[in-house]
Amino acid sequence: MPRARCPLEAAIPFVPLLLAALPAAAADTPHPPTPVSLPAAAGAVAPGLSQDGDGLLLTWWEPAGEGSVLRLARFDGTTMSAAMTVSAPAAPVVNWADTPQVARSGDGSLVAWWPQQAGESPDAYEVALARSTDEGASWTDLGVVHDDGTDTEHGFVSMAPEGQGLRVAWLDGRAMVDQGPMQLRTTWIGHAIGPAQVVDPRTCDCCGTALVPTPAGPVVVYRDRSDNETRDIFASVRQAEGWSTPRSVSDDGWQIAGCPVNGPRAALTGAHLAVTWTTGVAGPRVRAAFSDASTPTLFSPAVELDGPDDRGEPLGRVYVTALDDAGLADTVAVSWLRQEDGLGRVQLATLRADGQRSDAITVGETTADRKAGFPRLGRAGDSILVVWTDPRRVDSLQAVRLAVSDLPVPSEPARSVVTTDGGAAPAAAAAVAALPDKFKPVLPADYRAPDLAGVEHGLAPERPGLTMVNFFASWCPPCMAELPVIAELVQRHPDLHLVSIATDDMPAKVKALVAQGRLSGQVLLDSARNVTPAFGATELPTTLLYDASGTLIWAHEGPLTADEPELEALLAGG
C-alpha cells in the first residue's frame, strides 16, 4: 500500500509591502469590487465566515503581545461592525488551513470554536468551544468538543444550526494513538456538549469539512480516504435512524498518498444542495455537483469550473454561497484560488443547478503559497463579501464587496465530467510511488539554510561516508510518524551524517521536537521551502541518501518504516 505523505508547496517568501488600498483585480472584471474596511489589526490571518441571517459573521486571528486573540465582527451588507474579542487562549494553534469560526445556534446564541494546543506533543491540538448569549460581548467556555483526552489532532470543524442548538462536525485523531486513521465525528450542542457519533471511521487527515442543514436532515461533506489512498469527496445525511452510509459525491478516483489540505464546501440553494471541491486527477481541477435537497447524497455528474492551462492552474481552496435569496434561483457563487505568474488570484464564478456557469473573474490577489490561506465567500443581503489573507501587505486581511446584480451571470454550459456512456469519469492513475529521477543527481553545493540558532550551513558532506537528508514539517502527520524510525536508524548507523530540514513556518514547534529528543541529526530550517528547486523534493516526508562524493544513490517519498531493506543494504555498505 502507498505510504501517506503530504504535498509540499513551493512557497513565496514573506515580504511585507505597503500596497495601495484597493486589492488588485483582473482587468476583465466587468464591475470592479469595492474594498471593505476591516477592523482587524496588522498581521491578522485565518479568516472564517459564516451566514447569520441576512448578514455574515467574520472571525480571524490577530497578534496580541506574544500570542494571538480570536476576534469577531458582523457584516451587514455594506459595512463591518467593530471588532469583539472571542478568546485569548494560552496556547492557540494559528495556521493557514484550520481556521476558527463563529456560528448562530438555533436558540439565537453564538457558538465559537478554535484550535488550541493539547498536552506536550507539538503535533496535537484540540477543538475548544465557547458560547455567547449577548451577541458576542461576553463568552462562556464550553470545554472541548471531543471526550477522548488523547494528544492527537482534532480540528477542521464545521457548524450548522439544528433545532434549538447547533450541529458540529470535526476530524478526530483519537485512533492515531494506535496508528489508526483520522475519523469524522459529530455531535449536537445546546447549553452543553452532547455525545459524539462516528460518521466515517477513515477520512483524509487535514481537509476541511462542510455541514449544511437540508430538508432531509443535516448533511456533512468531507474528503474520504480509502484503503488504496483514493481521496474523493463523500457525503452523509443524518436521518431518524442515524447517519447514512457515506456516498461519493463524484467518482474522481484521485489517488494520492498524502492529505492535499483542500476540503470541500457546500451550500443549500433553493431545492438543491451544491458541493464544490478540488481534485488532482489529470492536473489540479475545481469541480462542483448538485443534488436534490430531498435526496441530498445522490449527486448529478460533476461539472468543471477550472483546470490547468497555459496561464496557470487552480490551487483550489474553494468556498461557496447560495444566491437564491438574492433573486437567483438554484444558483451559487463559488470562489477559489488560482496560481498565475507566481501570484494567487482569487477567482469568482456563478453556477446554476442546470449546469450553466459564468466566466470566472478575479476579485483579488495574494501570494500562491500556504500563507495565503483559504479565501472566504458569503452573501449579506444583496452583497457578496470575499475575504482573504495577503501576507505581502501590512494590513494582511483584505476584503471586497460586490453587488449580486454585478456578478457574472451563468450563460454557458459547464464542462461535464462524464464518459460517453453517461457514467462517471473513470479514475485516473496517480503517481504515488517514489520517482528517483525527479531529484537533482548531486547534493546542491550552493544550498544553505539556518539552524535553530540562526547560523547558516551548507550541505557538503562533513565527514567520509554517507549523508542522509530528510525533509519534514511539524504539521505533517506522516513526518511525525517516521521520527522514531529515523532515530533508531541513526543509532544503528552512528557514522551516518543525517541532516533534518524542516520546511516549516513554525520554528517553535521544531524547537520543541528537538527539546523532546524526537529529532535526530543536524536540524535546519527552510521556511521558504527552497528544497523543491534545490533538491527536487515535492512531497513530505522525503528522504535522500548521498555517497561520499555527494551523488544521490537512494530516494524515498513517504514515511520510512522499520523495514527498508534497500536502504539498510546501502548503509551497511557505507
C-alpha positions as CSV (number, residue, x, y, z in Angstrom):
1,M,0.0,0.0,0.0
2,P,1.3,3.5,-0.8
3,R,2.5,5.3,2.3
4,A,0.9,8.6,3.4
5,R,2.7,11.8,2.6
6,C,2.0,15.5,2.4
7,P,2.3,17.6,-0.7
8,L,4.9,20.3,-0.4
9,E,4.1,23.6,-2.0
10,A,6.8,25.8,-3.4
11,A,6.3,29.0,-1.3
12,I,6.9,32.6,-1.9
13,P,9.0,34.2,0.9
14,F,7.1,36.6,3.0
15,V,7.9,40.2,2.1
16,P,5.9,43.0,3.8
17,L,4.8,45.6,1.3
18,L,2.9,48.8,1.6
19,L,0.4,48.5,-1.2
20,A,-2.4,50.6,-2.4
21,A,-5.7,50.3,-0.5
22,L,-7.6,48.6,-3.4
23,P,-6.9,44.9,-3.7
24,A,-5.6,44.1,-7.2
25,A,-8.3,42.7,-9.6
26,A,-8.1,41.5,-13.1
27,A,-8.8,43.9,-15.9
28,D,-11.5,41.6,-17.2
29,T,-13.7,42.2,-14.1
30,P,-16.8,44.0,-15.6
31,H,-17.7,45.6,-12.3
32,P,-14.7,46.2,-10.0
33,P,-15.3,45.2,-6.4
34,T,-15.5,47.7,-3.7
35,P,-12.9,47.4,-0.9
36,V,-14.3,46.8,2.6
37,S,-12.6,48.3,5.6
38,L,-12.0,45.6,8.2
39,P,-11.5,46.2,12.0
40,A,-8.5,43.8,12.0
41,A,-5.0,44.6,13.3
42,A,-1.9,44.4,11.2
43,G,-0.8,40.8,10.8
44,A,-4.3,39.3,11.0
45,V,-4.7,35.9,9.4
46,A,-7.1,32.9,9.0
47,P,-10.4,34.5,8.2
48,G,-13.6,32.5,8.9
49,L,-17.0,33.4,7.5
50,S,-20.5,32.1,8.4
51,Q,-24.0,33.0,7.4
52,D,-26.0,34.9,10.0
53,G,-29.5,35.6,8.8
54,D,-29.1,38.4,6.2
55,G,-25.6,39.2,7.4
56,L,-22.2,37.4,7.9
57,L,-20.0,36.6,10.9
58,L,-16.3,37.2,10.3
59,T,-13.6,35.8,12.6
60,W,-9.8,36.0,12.4
61,W,-6.7,35.6,14.5
62,E,-4.7,38.7,15.2
63,P,-1.4,39.2,17.0
64,A,-1.5,40.3,20.7
65,G,1.8,40.6,22.5
66,E,3.5,37.2,22.2
67,G,0.2,35.4,21.4
68,S,-2.9,35.7,19.3
69,V,-6.5,36.6,20.0
70,L,-9.6,35.4,18.2
71,R,-11.7,38.4,17.0
72,L,-15.3,38.7,15.6
73,A,-17.2,41.3,13.6
74,R,-20.5,41.3,11.7
75,F,-21.0,42.4,8.1
76,D,-24.5,43.8,7.3
77,G,-24.0,44.0,3.5
78,T,-22.3,47.4,3.5
79,T,-20.1,47.9,6.5
80,M,-18.4,45.8,9.1
81,S,-19.1,46.3,12.8
82,A,-16.5,47.0,15.4
83,A,-14.4,44.0,16.4
84,M,-15.0,42.0,19.6
85,T,-12.7,39.5,21.3
86,V,-13.9,36.0,21.5
87,S,-11.0,34.4,23.2
88,A,-7.3,34.9,24.0
89,P,-6.2,31.3,24.5
90,A,-3.0,30.5,26.2
91,A,-1.8,28.1,23.5
92,P,-3.7,28.9,20.3
93,V,-3.0,27.0,17.1
94,V,-2.8,29.5,14.3
95,N,-2.3,28.0,10.9
96,W,-3.3,28.6,7.3
97,A,-5.8,25.8,6.8
98,D,-7.6,25.1,10.1
99,T,-9.4,28.3,10.9
100,P,-11.8,29.2,13.7
101,Q,-15.5,30.1,13.2
102,V,-18.5,31.6,15.0
103,A,-22.0,30.3,14.1
104,R,-25.5,31.2,15.1
105,S,-27.2,28.4,17.1
106,G,-30.9,27.5,16.7
107,D,-31.6,29.2,20.1
108,G,-30.2,32.5,18.9
109,S,-26.9,32.3,20.8
110,L,-23.5,32.4,19.2
111,V,-21.0,29.4,19.4
112,A,-17.3,29.8,18.6
113,W,-14.7,27.2,18.1
114,W,-10.9,27.4,17.8
115,P,-7.9,25.1,17.7
116,Q,-5.6,25.1,20.7
117,Q,-2.6,23.1,21.8
118,A,-3.2,19.8,23.6
119,G,-0.7,18.4,26.0
120,E,3.0,18.2,25.4
121,S,3.0,17.0,21.8
122,P,3.7,19.8,19.3
123,D,1.6,18.0,16.6
124,A,-1.6,17.6,18.7
125,Y,-4.4,20.1,19.3
126,E,-8.0,20.1,20.4
127,V,-11.3,21.8,19.5
128,A,-12.2,24.4,22.1
129,L,-15.8,25.8,22.3
130,A,-17.4,28.9,23.8
131,R,-21.0,30.3,23.8
132,S,-22.3,33.9,23.9
133,T,-25.9,34.9,24.7
134,D,-25.2,38.7,24.3
135,E,-24.2,38.9,20.7
136,G,-20.5,38.3,21.3
137,A,-20.0,40.8,24.1
138,S,-19.0,38.0,26.6
139,W,-18.3,34.3,26.2
140,T,-18.7,31.2,28.4
141,D,-16.3,28.3,27.8
142,L,-18.0,25.0,27.0
143,G,-14.8,22.9,27.0
144,V,-13.6,20.8,24.2
145,V,-15.9,19.1,21.7
146,H,-14.3,15.6,22.0
147,D,-14.1,13.4,25.0
148,D,-11.1,11.2,24.3
149,G,-8.3,13.1,26.0
150,T,-5.6,11.9,23.6
151,D,-2.7,14.1,22.5
152,T,-3.7,13.8,18.8
153,E,-5.1,16.1,16.2
154,H,-8.7,17.4,16.3
155,G,-10.0,20.1,14.1
156,F,-11.3,21.2,10.7
157,V,-14.7,21.9,12.3
158,S,-17.9,22.8,10.5
159,M,-21.1,24.0,12.3
160,A,-24.8,24.5,11.3
161,P,-28.0,25.3,13.3
162,E,-30.2,22.3,14.1
163,G,-33.3,22.6,16.2
164,Q,-32.6,24.8,19.3
165,G,-28.9,24.1,19.1
166,L,-26.0,23.5,16.8
167,R,-24.7,20.5,14.9
168,V,-20.9,20.3,14.9
169,A,-18.6,18.0,12.8
170,W,-14.9,17.6,13.1
171,L,-11.9,15.4,12.2
172,D,-10.9,13.3,15.2
173,G,-7.5,11.8,15.6
174,R,-8.0,9.6,18.7
175,A,-7.4,6.4,16.7
176,M,-3.9,7.7,15.7
177,V,-2.7,6.7,19.2
178,D,-2.7,3.1,17.9
179,Q,-1.6,4.1,14.4
180,G,-5.2,4.2,13.2
181,P,-6.8,6.7,10.8
182,M,-8.4,10.0,11.2
183,Q,-12.1,9.8,11.8
184,L,-15.1,12.1,11.1
185,R,-17.3,12.7,14.2
186,T,-20.2,14.9,15.0
187,T,-22.3,16.0,18.0
188,W,-25.1,18.4,18.9
189,I,-24.6,21.3,21.2
190,G,-27.2,23.2,23.2
191,H,-26.3,24.6,26.6
192,A,-23.8,21.8,26.8
193,I,-21.9,19.4,24.5
194,G,-23.8,16.2,23.6
195,P,-22.4,12.7,23.0
196,A,-20.4,12.2,19.8
197,Q,-21.2,9.9,16.9
198,V,-18.8,8.5,14.2
199,V,-19.8,9.3,10.7
200,D,-16.8,7.8,8.9
201,P,-14.0,5.8,10.6
202,R,-11.4,6.6,7.9
203,T,-11.0,10.0,6.4
204,C,-8.4,12.3,5.0
205,D,-6.2,13.8,7.7
206,C,-6.4,17.5,7.2
207,C,-9.1,18.6,4.7
208,G,-11.8,20.8,5.9
209,T,-15.4,19.6,6.4
210,A,-18.7,21.2,5.4
211,L,-22.0,20.9,7.3
212,V,-25.3,22.1,5.8
213,P,-29.0,21.8,7.0
214,T,-31.3,20.3,4.4
215,P,-35.0,19.2,4.4
216,A,-33.8,15.6,4.7
217,G,-31.5,16.4,7.6
218,P,-28.1,17.8,8.2
219,V,-25.5,16.8,5.5
220,V,-21.8,16.6,6.2
221,V,-19.4,16.7,3.2
222,Y,-15.8,15.8,3.5
223,R,-12.8,14.1,1.9
224,D,-12.8,10.3,2.3
225,R,-9.7,8.1,2.4
226,S,-10.0,4.5,1.0
227,D,-7.6,1.6,1.7
228,N,-5.8,2.3,-1.6
229,E,-5.4,6.0,-0.8
230,T,-8.2,7.3,-3.1
231,R,-9.3,10.6,-1.5
232,D,-12.6,11.6,-3.2
233,I,-15.4,13.8,-1.7
234,F,-18.1,11.9,0.2
235,A,-21.4,13.0,1.9
236,S,-23.6,11.6,4.6
237,V,-27.1,12.7,5.8
238,R,-28.4,12.4,9.4
239,Q,-31.8,10.7,9.4
240,A,-34.0,9.3,12.2
241,E,-32.0,6.1,12.3
242,G,-28.7,7.9,12.4
243,W,-26.1,8.9,9.8
244,S,-26.4,7.3,6.4
245,T,-23.7,5.2,4.8
246,P,-21.4,7.8,3.2
247,R,-21.7,8.1,-0.6
248,S,-19.3,9.5,-3.1
249,V,-20.2,13.0,-4.5
250,S,-18.1,12.2,-7.6
251,D,-16.0,9.2,-8.5
252,D,-12.9,11.3,-9.4
253,G,-10.6,8.5,-8.4
254,W,-7.9,10.8,-7.0
255,Q,-5.3,8.5,-5.6
256,I,-2.8,10.4,-3.5
257,A,-0.7,9.1,-0.6
258,G,-1.0,12.2,1.5
259,C,-3.5,14.8,2.5
260,P,-3.9,17.6,-0.1
261,V,-5.2,20.0,2.5
262,N,-8.1,21.0,0.2
263,G,-11.5,20.2,1.6
264,P,-15.0,20.7,0.0
265,R,-17.6,23.4,0.7
266,A,-21.4,23.1,0.4
267,A,-24.5,25.3,0.3
268,L,-28.2,24.8,0.0
269,T,-29.7,26.8,-2.8
270,G,-33.4,26.5,-3.5
271,A,-34.3,22.9,-4.0
272,H,-30.6,21.8,-4.4
273,L,-27.5,21.1,-2.4
274,A,-24.4,22.4,-4.1
275,V,-20.9,21.0,-3.4
276,T,-17.6,22.2,-4.7
277,W,-14.1,20.8,-4.3
278,T,-10.7,20.3,-5.7
279,T,-9.2,17.2,-7.3
280,G,-5.8,16.4,-8.7
281,V,-6.9,14.0,-11.4
282,A,-5.3,15.0,-14.7
283,G,-3.9,18.1,-13.0
284,P,-5.5,20.3,-10.3
285,R,-9.1,21.0,-11.1
286,V,-12.0,22.7,-9.4
287,R,-15.3,20.9,-9.7
288,A,-18.9,21.1,-8.5
289,A,-22.0,19.0,-8.4
290,F,-25.7,19.3,-7.3
291,S,-28.1,17.0,-5.6
292,D,-31.9,17.3,-5.0
293,A,-32.2,18.6,-1.4
294,S,-34.8,15.8,-0.7
295,T,-32.1,13.1,-1.6
296,P,-29.0,15.1,-0.7
297,T,-26.4,12.4,-1.1
298,L,-27.4,11.4,-4.7
299,F,-25.5,13.8,-6.9
300,S,-25.7,14.6,-10.6
301,P,-22.5,14.3,-12.7
302,A,-19.8,16.8,-11.7
303,V,-19.0,19.8,-13.8
304,E,-15.7,21.6,-14.0
305,L,-15.0,25.2,-13.1
306,D,-11.3,25.5,-13.6
307,G,-8.2,23.4,-14.6
308,P,-4.6,23.8,-15.8
309,D,-3.9,25.9,-18.9
310,D,-1.1,27.8,-20.5
311,R,-1.6,30.7,-18.0
312,G,-1.6,28.8,-14.7
313,E,-3.6,26.3,-12.7
314,P,-6.0,26.3,-9.7
315,L,-4.8,25.8,-6.2
316,G,-8.3,25.0,-5.1
317,R,-9.2,26.3,-1.5
318,V,-12.9,26.6,-2.6
319,Y,-15.8,28.3,-1.0
320,V,-19.5,28.6,-2.0
321,T,-22.6,30.6,-1.1
322,A,-26.2,30.4,-2.2
323,L,-27.8,33.2,-4.2
324,D,-31.4,32.1,-4.3
325,D,-32.4,34.6,-1.5
326,A,-30.9,37.3,-3.7
327,G,-33.2,36.5,-6.6
328,L,-31.1,33.9,-8.4
329,A,-32.9,30.6,-8.1
330,D,-30.9,27.4,-7.7
331,T,-27.6,29.4,-8.2
332,V,-24.4,29.6,-6.2
333,A,-21.3,31.8,-6.2
334,V,-18.1,29.8,-6.0
335,S,-14.6,31.2,-5.1
336,W,-11.2,29.6,-5.4
337,L,-7.5,30.4,-5.6
338,R,-5.7,30.2,-8.9
339,Q,-1.9,30.4,-9.5
340,E,-0.8,32.6,-12.4
341,D,2.6,34.3,-12.9
342,G,3.7,33.4,-9.4
343,L,0.7,35.0,-7.8
344,G,-2.5,33.7,-6.2
345,R,-5.6,35.1,-7.9
346,V,-8.9,35.0,-6.0
347,Q,-11.5,33.7,-8.6
348,L,-15.3,34.1,-8.5
349,A,-17.9,32.5,-10.7
350,T,-21.6,31.6,-10.6
351,L,-23.1,28.2,-11.3
352,R,-26.7,27.0,-11.7
353,A,-28.1,23.6,-10.8
354,D,-28.9,23.1,-14.5
355,G,-25.1,23.1,-15.3
356,Q,-25.0,26.7,-16.7
357,R,-21.9,28.6,-15.4
358,S,-20.5,32.1,-15.8
359,D,-17.0,33.1,-16.7
360,A,-14.6,33.5,-13.8
361,I,-13.5,36.9,-12.7
362,T,-10.6,37.9,-10.5
363,V,-11.6,39.8,-7.4
364,G,-8.2,40.0,-5.5
365,E,-4.6,38.9,-5.5
366,T,-2.3,37.4,-2.9
367,T,0.6,35.0,-2.8
368,A,0.5,31.5,-4.2
369,D,1.7,29.7,-1.0
370,R,0.2,28.5,2.2
371,K,0.5,31.9,3.8
372,A,-2.4,33.0,1.6
373,G,-4.7,30.6,3.4
374,F,-8.2,30.0,2.2
375,P,-10.3,32.8,0.8
376,R,-13.8,33.1,2.2
377,L,-17.1,34.0,0.5
378,G,-20.5,34.9,1.7
379,R,-23.7,36.8,0.9
380,A,-25.2,39.5,3.0
381,G,-28.5,40.8,1.6
382,D,-27.7,42.0,-2.0
383,S,-24.0,42.0,-1.5
384,I,-21.3,39.4,-1.8
385,L,-18.3,39.6,0.6
386,V,-14.9,38.0,-0.3
387,V,-12.2,37.9,2.4
388,W,-8.7,36.6,2.1
389,T,-5.2,36.9,3.5
390,D,-2.4,38.7,1.6
391,P,0.8,38.3,3.6
392,R,2.6,40.9,1.4
393,R,0.5,43.6,3.0
394,V,0.8,45.3,6.4
395,D,-3.0,45.1,6.6
396,S,-2.9,41.4,5.7
397,L,-6.6,40.7,5.9
398,Q,-8.3,42.0,2.8
399,A,-12.0,42.1,1.8
400,V,-14.1,43.3,-1.1
401,R,-17.8,43.7,-1.7
402,L,-19.7,43.1,-4.9
403,A,-23.4,43.7,-5.6
404,V,-25.2,40.4,-6.5
405,S,-26.5,42.2,-9.6
406,D,-22.9,42.9,-10.7
407,L,-21.9,39.2,-10.6
408,P,-21.2,37.4,-13.8
409,V,-24.3,35.6,-15.0
410,P,-24.4,31.9,-15.8
411,S,-24.6,31.9,-19.6
412,E,-22.8,28.7,-20.9
413,P,-22.8,25.1,-20.1
414,A,-20.1,24.0,-17.7
415,R,-18.0,21.0,-19.0
416,S,-19.4,17.8,-17.5
417,V,-17.0,15.3,-16.1
418,V,-18.7,12.2,-17.7
419,T,-17.8,9.4,-20.1
420,T,-19.5,8.9,-23.5
421,D,-22.0,6.5,-22.0
422,G,-23.0,9.0,-19.3
423,G,-21.2,7.3,-16.4
424,A,-18.8,8.9,-14.1
425,A,-15.4,9.6,-15.4
426,P,-13.0,6.7,-14.8
427,A,-10.4,7.1,-12.1
428,A,-7.1,8.4,-13.4
429,A,-4.0,6.6,-12.2
430,A,-1.9,8.8,-9.8
431,A,1.8,8.7,-9.3
432,V,2.2,7.5,-5.7
433,A,5.5,5.7,-6.0
434,A,8.8,7.3,-5.4
435,L,10.3,8.8,-8.6
436,P,14.1,9.0,-8.1
437,D,14.7,10.6,-11.5
438,K,12.9,13.7,-10.5
439,F,15.5,14.6,-7.8
440,K,18.7,16.5,-8.5
441,P,21.5,14.0,-9.0
442,V,24.0,15.6,-6.7
443,L,24.0,17.3,-3.3
444,P,23.5,21.0,-4.1
445,A,26.7,22.8,-3.2
446,D,25.1,26.2,-3.1
447,Y,22.2,25.3,-0.8
448,R,22.3,27.0,2.6
449,A,19.8,27.1,5.5
450,P,19.9,28.3,9.1
451,D,20.0,26.1,12.2
452,L,17.8,26.8,15.2
453,A,20.3,29.4,16.4
454,G,20.1,31.2,13.1
455,V,23.6,30.1,11.9
456,E,23.6,29.2,8.2
457,H,25.1,25.9,7.0
458,G,25.8,24.2,3.7
459,L,25.3,20.6,3.0
460,A,28.6,19.4,1.7
461,P,29.5,16.1,3.5
462,E,31.3,17.0,6.7
463,R,32.8,13.5,7.1
464,P,33.7,10.5,5.0
465,G,30.7,8.2,4.3
466,L,27.1,8.7,3.6
467,T,24.8,11.8,4.1
468,M,21.1,11.4,4.5
469,V,18.8,14.4,4.1
470,N,15.3,14.2,5.4
471,F,12.6,16.8,4.6
472,F,9.7,17.2,7.0
473,A,7.3,19.6,8.6
474,S,5.8,19.7,12.1
475,W,2.2,20.0,10.6
476,C,2.7,16.8,8.5
477,P,1.4,13.6,10.4
478,P,3.4,11.1,8.3
479,C,6.5,13.1,9.1
480,M,5.9,12.9,12.8
481,A,5.1,9.2,12.5
482,E,8.6,8.4,11.0
483,L,10.6,10.2,13.6
484,P,11.2,7.2,15.9
485,V,12.2,5.1,12.8
486,I,14.8,7.7,11.9
487,A,16.1,7.9,15.5
488,E,16.6,4.1,15.5
489,L,18.3,4.2,12.1
490,V,20.9,6.7,13.4
491,Q,21.5,4.6,16.5
492,R,22.3,1.6,14.3
493,H,24.5,3.6,11.9
494,P,26.4,6.1,14.0
495,D,28.7,7.1,11.1
496,L,25.7,8.2,9.0
497,H,25.6,12.0,8.7
498,L,21.9,13.0,9.0
499,V,20.5,16.4,8.1
500,S,16.9,17.1,9.0
501,I,15.4,20.0,7.1
502,A,12.1,21.5,8.4
503,T,10.1,23.1,5.7
504,D,8.2,24.9,8.5
505,D,7.0,28.3,9.2
506,M,6.5,27.4,12.9
507,P,10.1,27.2,14.3
508,A,8.8,27.0,17.9
509,K,7.3,23.6,17.1
510,V,10.6,22.4,15.6
511,K,12.5,23.6,18.6
512,A,10.0,21.7,20.8
513,L,10.7,18.5,18.9
514,V,14.4,18.9,19.4
515,A,13.9,19.6,23.2
516,Q,11.8,16.4,23.4
517,G,14.6,14.4,21.7
518,R,12.3,13.4,18.8
519,L,14.5,15.0,16.1
520,S,17.9,13.4,15.1
521,G,20.9,14.8,13.4
522,Q,21.6,18.3,12.3
523,V,18.4,20.3,12.2
524,L,18.0,23.2,9.6
525,L,15.0,25.5,8.9
526,D,13.8,26.2,5.4
527,S,10.5,28.1,5.8
528,A,10.9,29.5,2.2
529,R,10.8,25.8,1.0
530,N,13.8,26.2,-1.3
531,V,14.1,22.4,-1.1
532,T,12.0,22.0,-4.3
533,P,14.3,23.9,-6.7
534,A,17.4,22.8,-4.8
535,F,16.7,19.1,-4.4
536,G,13.5,18.4,-6.5
537,A,11.5,17.4,-3.3
538,T,7.8,18.0,-3.7
539,E,6.4,15.6,-1.0
540,L,6.7,15.3,2.7
541,P,8.4,13.4,4.2
542,T,11.1,12.8,1.6
543,T,14.5,11.1,2.4
544,L,17.5,11.3,0.1
545,L,20.8,9.4,0.6
546,Y,24.1,10.6,-0.9
547,D,27.5,8.9,-1.1
548,A,30.8,10.5,0.0
549,S,31.1,12.3,-3.3
550,G,27.7,13.9,-2.9
551,T,26.0,11.8,-5.6
552,L,22.4,10.8,-5.0
553,I,22.2,7.0,-4.5
554,W,18.7,6.5,-3.0
555,A,15.5,8.4,-2.7
556,H,12.2,7.8,-0.9
557,E,8.9,9.7,-0.6
558,G,6.6,8.9,2.3
559,P,7.5,7.9,5.9
560,L,10.3,5.5,6.5
561,T,9.4,2.2,8.2
562,A,11.4,-0.3,10.2
563,D,11.6,-2.5,7.0
564,E,13.7,-0.7,4.4
565,P,16.0,-3.5,3.0
566,E,17.4,-1.4,0.2
567,L,18.3,1.4,2.5
568,E,19.8,-0.9,5.1
569,A,21.9,-2.6,2.4
570,L,23.3,0.8,1.3
571,L,24.0,1.9,4.8
572,A,25.7,-1.4,5.7
573,G,28.0,-1.0,2.7
574,G,28.7,2.6,3.8
